[in-house]
Amino acid sequence: MEIARRIQNISSAIFNEMEEIKRQVEQRGIKVINLGVGSPDRPPAPHIIEAMHNALDKLDNYRYTLVGSPALRRALANWYYNRFGVELNPDNEVLVLMGSQDGLAHIALAYINPGDIALIPDPGYPIYAASIILAEGEIYPMPLLAKNNFLPDLKAIPQEVAQRAKLLWVNYPNNPVAASADRKFFTELVYYAHKYDIIVCHDIAYCELAFDGYKPISFLEIPGAREVGIEFYSLSKTYNMAGCRIGFAIGNAGVLSALSRIKTNIDYGVFNVVQEAGVAALEGPQDCVRENAELYRRRRDVLVDGLARLGWEVPRPKASMFVWAPLPKGYECTSKEFAIKMLHRSGVLVIPGNAFGEMGEGYLRIALVQDESLLQEAVHRIGEFLS
């Protein structure tokens, strides 16, 4: 039976290929240090786990939830106000999701007809492009280049493309390129979206993994942003709740209503036990958030400083849980060839940059998802590989 055309261009081939090579390396008796998948390696704080334990005993929690609980939507609205100064109506400007990826995957179904254009960052998190492919839309890539601080050059998009575009994705702090955006960029983005009647989808999953006094801002802080877009936020990275699958779409009520119509035809909502844990996370002590950011800051420094001692200079990100590393000087090969060779010879797994788009060629994404001692060991092994 032939599979649908819409999924024939969706692939996780490089991730599967790296996983297969990892198994081959481990069969040779080498313990692989996996710096590939960006999944937090630490558990939630004790008060969040306790909230889940307590919620398990509430028999009403085992029914369909359908929509997010009022308590959770209020908690998120209060958190946004305290963190960003953004006032939200929890009744129609906050939509609870099964993780932010849930919303990122489905928003295109609410707006993209076959042939419609969406503006997608390249390199970019894979679900942005995949969602457009599933909706049978047309992708126009926005190159993220070092010379532009890995921000899309909106002026370089042809006017005829902008006039046809319906959605535009951005993600700062960024995955995979670990770049950040300032208020000036977001102000230009809001103006651009108003000018061409485009819906902005900003993925802000990494906003609390920030270092050295840097505080990422919300797209919704910009005047006029709520008229043209929404933001996707997740508890996965901030509170180490990746497996709990809980996130939010926030902002324009009309856009959220359209996304909600898709959602109500697909699932029956987030498990109430997880929703209660979400309330505990958002309303409880925030020391765990600061500790989490400090932990990633230390990991960043171990990796970046260690690689620098090897002569491999990589940018030091201000936020996110990744390092976006250009290939070391002197290596005339593709990102994929380098990553595979390094995995075979050193047992350190990283993801080649072109897994995230054509403009990722020449880079590697390194996830800070192991403790400091393992990152030190990874640097040692990489040093032997490079020597």
C-alpha positions in Angstrom: 0.0 0.0 0.0 1.5 3.4 -1.0 1.9 5.9 1.8 0.4 9.4 1.4 2.5 11.8 -0.6 2.4 14.3 2.2 4.7 12.2 4.4 7.1 11.1 1.7 9.2 14.2 2.3 9.2 14.0 6.0 12.3 12.3 7.3 14.2 11.8 10.5 16.9 9.9 8.6 20.0 11.5 10.1 18.7 11.1 13.6 18.0 7.4 12.9 21.3 7.0 11.2 23.2 8.5 14.1 21.3 6.2 16.5 22.3 3.1 14.4 25.9 4.1 14.4 25.7 4.6 18.1 24.6 1.0 18.5 27.5 -0.1 16.3 30.0 1.8 18.4 28.5 0.5 21.7 28.8 -3.1 20.3 32.6 -2.4 20.1 32.5 -1.8 23.9 32.7 2.0 23.7 30.3 3.9 26.0 28.9 6.6 23.8 28.5 10.2 25.2 25.2 11.3 23.6 25.1 15.0 23.0 22.5 14.6 20.2 18.9 14.8 21.3 17.9 17.9 23.3 16.1 16.2 26.1 16.7 17.4 29.7 18.6 14.8 31.7 17.4 15.9 35.2 14.0 15.3 36.9 11.5 18.0 37.9 11.9 19.7 41.3 10.5 17.7 44.3 7.4 20.0 44.8 6.4 19.3 41.2 6.7 15.6 41.6 4.8 15.8 44.9 2.0 17.6 43.2 1.7 14.7 40.7 1.8 12.1 43.5 -1.1 13.9 45.2 -3.1 14.3 42.0 -2.9 10.6 41.3 -5.2 9.9 44.3 -8.0 12.2 43.0 -10.4 10.0 41.2 -11.9 12.8 39.1 -8.5 13.3 37.5 -9.0 10.2 35.3 -11.8 11.7 33.1 -11.4 13.4 29.8 -10.1 17.0 30.3 -11.0 18.4 26.9 -9.6 21.9 27.6 -7.0 23.2 30.0 -8.2 23.7 33.5 -9.0 27.3 34.6 -6.4 27.0 37.4 -3.6 26.1 34.9 -4.5 28.8 32.4 -4.6 31.4 35.3 -1.2 30.1 36.5 0.3 30.6 33.1 -1.2 34.0 32.6 0.2 35.1 36.0 3.6 33.6 35.2 3.7 35.6 31.9 2.8 38.8 33.7 5.4 38.3 36.4 8.1 37.2 33.9 7.4 39.5 30.9 4.9 42.1 32.0 2.4 40.7 29.4 -1.2 40.7 30.5 -3.2 37.8 29.2 -6.9 36.8 29.4 -6.7 33.2 30.6 -10.1 32.4 29.0 -9.2 33.1 25.4 -5.5 34.0 25.2 -4.1 30.9 26.7 -4.5 27.4 25.1 -3.1 24.3 26.9 -1.3 21.8 24.6 0.3 18.4 24.9 3.7 20.0 24.8 4.5 23.0 22.6 5.3 20.6 19.7 1.6 19.6 19.6 0.7 23.2 18.7 3.6 23.7 16.4 2.6 20.6 14.5 -1.0 21.5 14.1 -1.2 25.3 13.7 -0.5 24.9 9.9 -3.6 22.8 9.5 -5.7 25.8 10.7 -4.3 28.2 8.2 -2.4 26.6 5.3 -4.2 25.4 2.2 -2.4 23.4 -0.5 0.1 25.8 -2.2 0.0 28.5 0.5 3.4 29.8 1.6 5.0 29.7 5.0 8.3 31.4 6.0 10.5 28.9 7.8 13.9 29.5 9.3 16.8 27.6 7.8 18.3 26.0 9.8 15.3 25.4 12.0 13.6 23.0 14.4 12.3 20.2 12.1 8.6 20.4 13.1 8.3 23.9 11.5 8.9 22.6 8.0 7.2 19.2 8.7 3.9 21.0 9.7 3.8 22.8 6.4 4.5 19.7 4.4 1.7 17.9 6.3 -0.7 20.7 5.4 0.5 20.5 1.8 1.8 24.1 1.9 4.9 25.6 0.3 8.0 26.4 2.3 10.0 29.5 1.7 13.3 29.2 3.7 14.6 32.2 5.6 18.4 31.7 5.9 19.9 32.1 9.4 23.5 33.3 8.7 26.3 34.1 11.1 26.8 37.5 9.4 23.2 38.4 10.4 23.6 37.1 14.0 21.5 34.2 12.9 18.4 36.4 12.5 16.3 36.2 9.3 16.8 39.1 6.9 13.2 40.1 6.4 14.2 42.6 3.7 15.7 39.8 1.6 12.3 38.1 1.2 10.8 38.9 -2.2 7.8 41.1 -2.0 5.7 38.7 -4.0 6.6 35.9 -1.6 5.7 38.1 1.5 2.3 39.0 -0.1 1.5 35.3 -0.4 2.8 34.1 2.9 0.4 33.2 5.7 2.6 32.0 8.5 6.1 32.9 9.7 8.1 30.9 12.3 10.8 32.3 14.6 12.4 30.7 17.7 14.6 32.8 20.1 16.5 31.6 22.1 17.1 29.3 19.1 17.3 25.7 18.5 19.5 24.6 16.8 21.7 27.7 16.3 21.6 28.9 19.9 21.2 32.5 18.9 19.2 35.2 20.7 17.0 38.1 19.4 16.6 41.6 20.8 13.7 44.0 21.0 14.8 45.8 17.8 14.4 42.6 15.8 11.0 41.7 17.3 9.8 45.3 16.6 10.8 44.9 13.0 9.1 41.5 12.9 5.8 42.9 14.2 5.9 45.8 11.6 6.6 43.2 8.8 3.7 40.9 9.9 1.3 43.9 10.0 2.5 45.1 6.6 1.9 41.7 4.9 -0.9 40.3 7.0 1.2 37.3 8.2 0.7 35.3 11.4 3.9 35.0 13.5 4.5 31.8 15.5 7.2 32.4 18.0 8.6 29.3 19.8 10.0 30.5 23.2 10.7 27.1 24.7 14.2 28.0 25.9 13.5 31.5 27.4 14.5 30.4 30.9 17.8 28.7 29.9 19.7 32.0 29.8 23.1 33.0 31.2 25.3 35.8 32.4 22.5 38.1 33.3 20.8 37.9 29.9 16.9 37.8 30.1 15.2 36.8 26.8 12.1 38.8 26.0 8.7 37.7 24.8 7.5 38.6 21.3 4.3 39.6 22.9 6.0 42.4 24.8 6.2 44.4 21.5 3.2 46.7 20.9 1.0 45.3 18.2 2.4 41.7 18.5 -0.8 40.3 19.8 -2.6 41.4 16.7 -0.4 39.4 14.4 0.8 36.3 16.3 1.1 33.8 19.1 3.8 32.3 21.2 4.5 28.7 22.0 5.9 28.0 25.5 6.6 24.6 27.1 7.4 23.4 30.7 9.7 20.8 29.3 13.0 22.8 29.5 12.2 25.3 32.2 11.0 22.7 34.7 12.5 19.4 33.3 9.0 18.1 32.5 9.8 16.9 28.9 8.0 13.5 29.4 4.9 15.1 31.0 3.9 16.7 27.6 2.5 20.0 28.7 2.8 23.4 26.9 0.9 26.4 25.8 0.0 28.6 22.9 -0.4 32.2 24.0 -1.5 35.4 22.3 -4.0 36.3 19.6 -7.4 35.0 20.6 -8.6 34.4 17.0 -5.5 32.3 16.1 -5.9 30.3 19.3 -9.5 29.7 18.6 -8.6 28.3 15.1 -5.9 26.1 16.6 -8.3 24.9 19.3 -10.8 23.8 16.7 -8.1 21.5 15.2 -7.2 20.2 18.7 -10.7 19.4 19.8 -11.0 17.1 16.8 -7.7 15.3 17.5 -7.4 14.7 21.3 -9.2 15.0 24.6 -6.8 17.2 26.5 -3.8 16.9 28.9 -4.1 14.4 31.8 -5.3 16.3 34.8 -2.5 14.9 36.9 0.0 16.6 34.6 -2.0 19.8 34.6 -1.8 20.0 38.4 1.9 19.5 38.2 2.0 22.4 35.8 0.2 24.6 38.3 2.7 23.6 40.9 5.6 24.4 38.6 4.3 27.8 37.6 3.1 28.9 41.0 5.6 27.2 43.2 9.2 28.1 44.2 11.2 29.3 41.2 14.6 28.4 42.7 14.7 25.3 40.6 14.5 27.5 37.4 17.5 29.6 38.4 19.4 26.4 39.5 18.6 24.8 36.1 19.9 27.8 34.2 23.1 27.9 36.3 23.7 24.2 35.6 23.4 24.7 31.9 25.7 27.8 32.1 28.4 25.6 33.8 28.0 22.9 31.2 28.3 25.5 28.4 31.5 26.8 29.9 33.0 23.3 30.3 32.3 22.5 26.7 33.2 25.9 25.0 36.3 26.4 27.1 37.4 22.9 26.7 37.0 23.0 22.9 38.9 26.3 22.9 41.9 24.7 24.6 41.9 22.2 21.7 42.0 25.1 19.2 38.3 24.7 18.2 36.7 28.1 18.7 32.9 27.9 19.0 30.5 30.8 19.9 29.4 31.0 23.6 25.6 31.2 23.5 23.7 33.5 25.8 20.8 31.1 26.1 19.4 27.7 25.1 20.7 24.2 25.8 22.8 23.9 22.7 26.1 25.0 21.2 26.1 25.7 17.5 29.7 24.8 16.4 31.3 25.5 13.1 33.5 22.6 11.9 37.1 22.9 13.1 39.4 24.7 10.8 41.2 22.4 8.3 38.4 19.9 7.9 37.3 19.6 4.3 34.3 17.4 4.7 30.5 17.7 5.2 29.0 18.1 8.6 27.5 14.6 8.4 30.9 13.1 7.4 32.6 14.8 10.3 29.9 13.8 12.9 29.9 10.2 11.7 33.7 10.0 11.8 33.9 11.6 15.3 31.2 9.2 16.6 33.0 6.1 15.2 36.4 7.2 16.5 35.6 9.0 19.8 32.2 7.7 20.9 30.9 11.3 21.1 27.5 11.8 19.3 26.5 15.2 18.0 24.1 16.1 15.2 25.3 17.5 11.8 23.8 20.9 11.2 22.3 20.1 7.8 19.8 17.9 9.7 18.0 21.2 10.4 18.2 22.7 6.9 20.5 23.4 4.0 22.0 26.4 5.7 23.2 24.2 8.6 25.9 22.7 6.5 29.3 23.4 8.0 28.0 23.3 11.6 27.3 20.8 14.4 24.6 21.0 17.0 25.9 19.9 20.4 23.3 19.5 23.2 24.3 20.2 26.8 22.4 17.2 28.1 25.2 15.4 30.1 26.7 16.4 33.5 30.0 18.3 33.7 32.2 15.2 34.2 30.9 13.6 31.0 31.3 16.8 29.1 34.9 17.0 30.3 35.3 13.4 29.1 33.7 14.3 25.8 36.2 17.2 25.3 39.1 14.8 26.1 37.9 12.3 23.5 37.3 15.0 20.9 40.9 16.2 21.6 42.2 12.7 20.8 40.1 12.5 17.7 41.3 15.9 16.4 45.0 15.2 17.2 
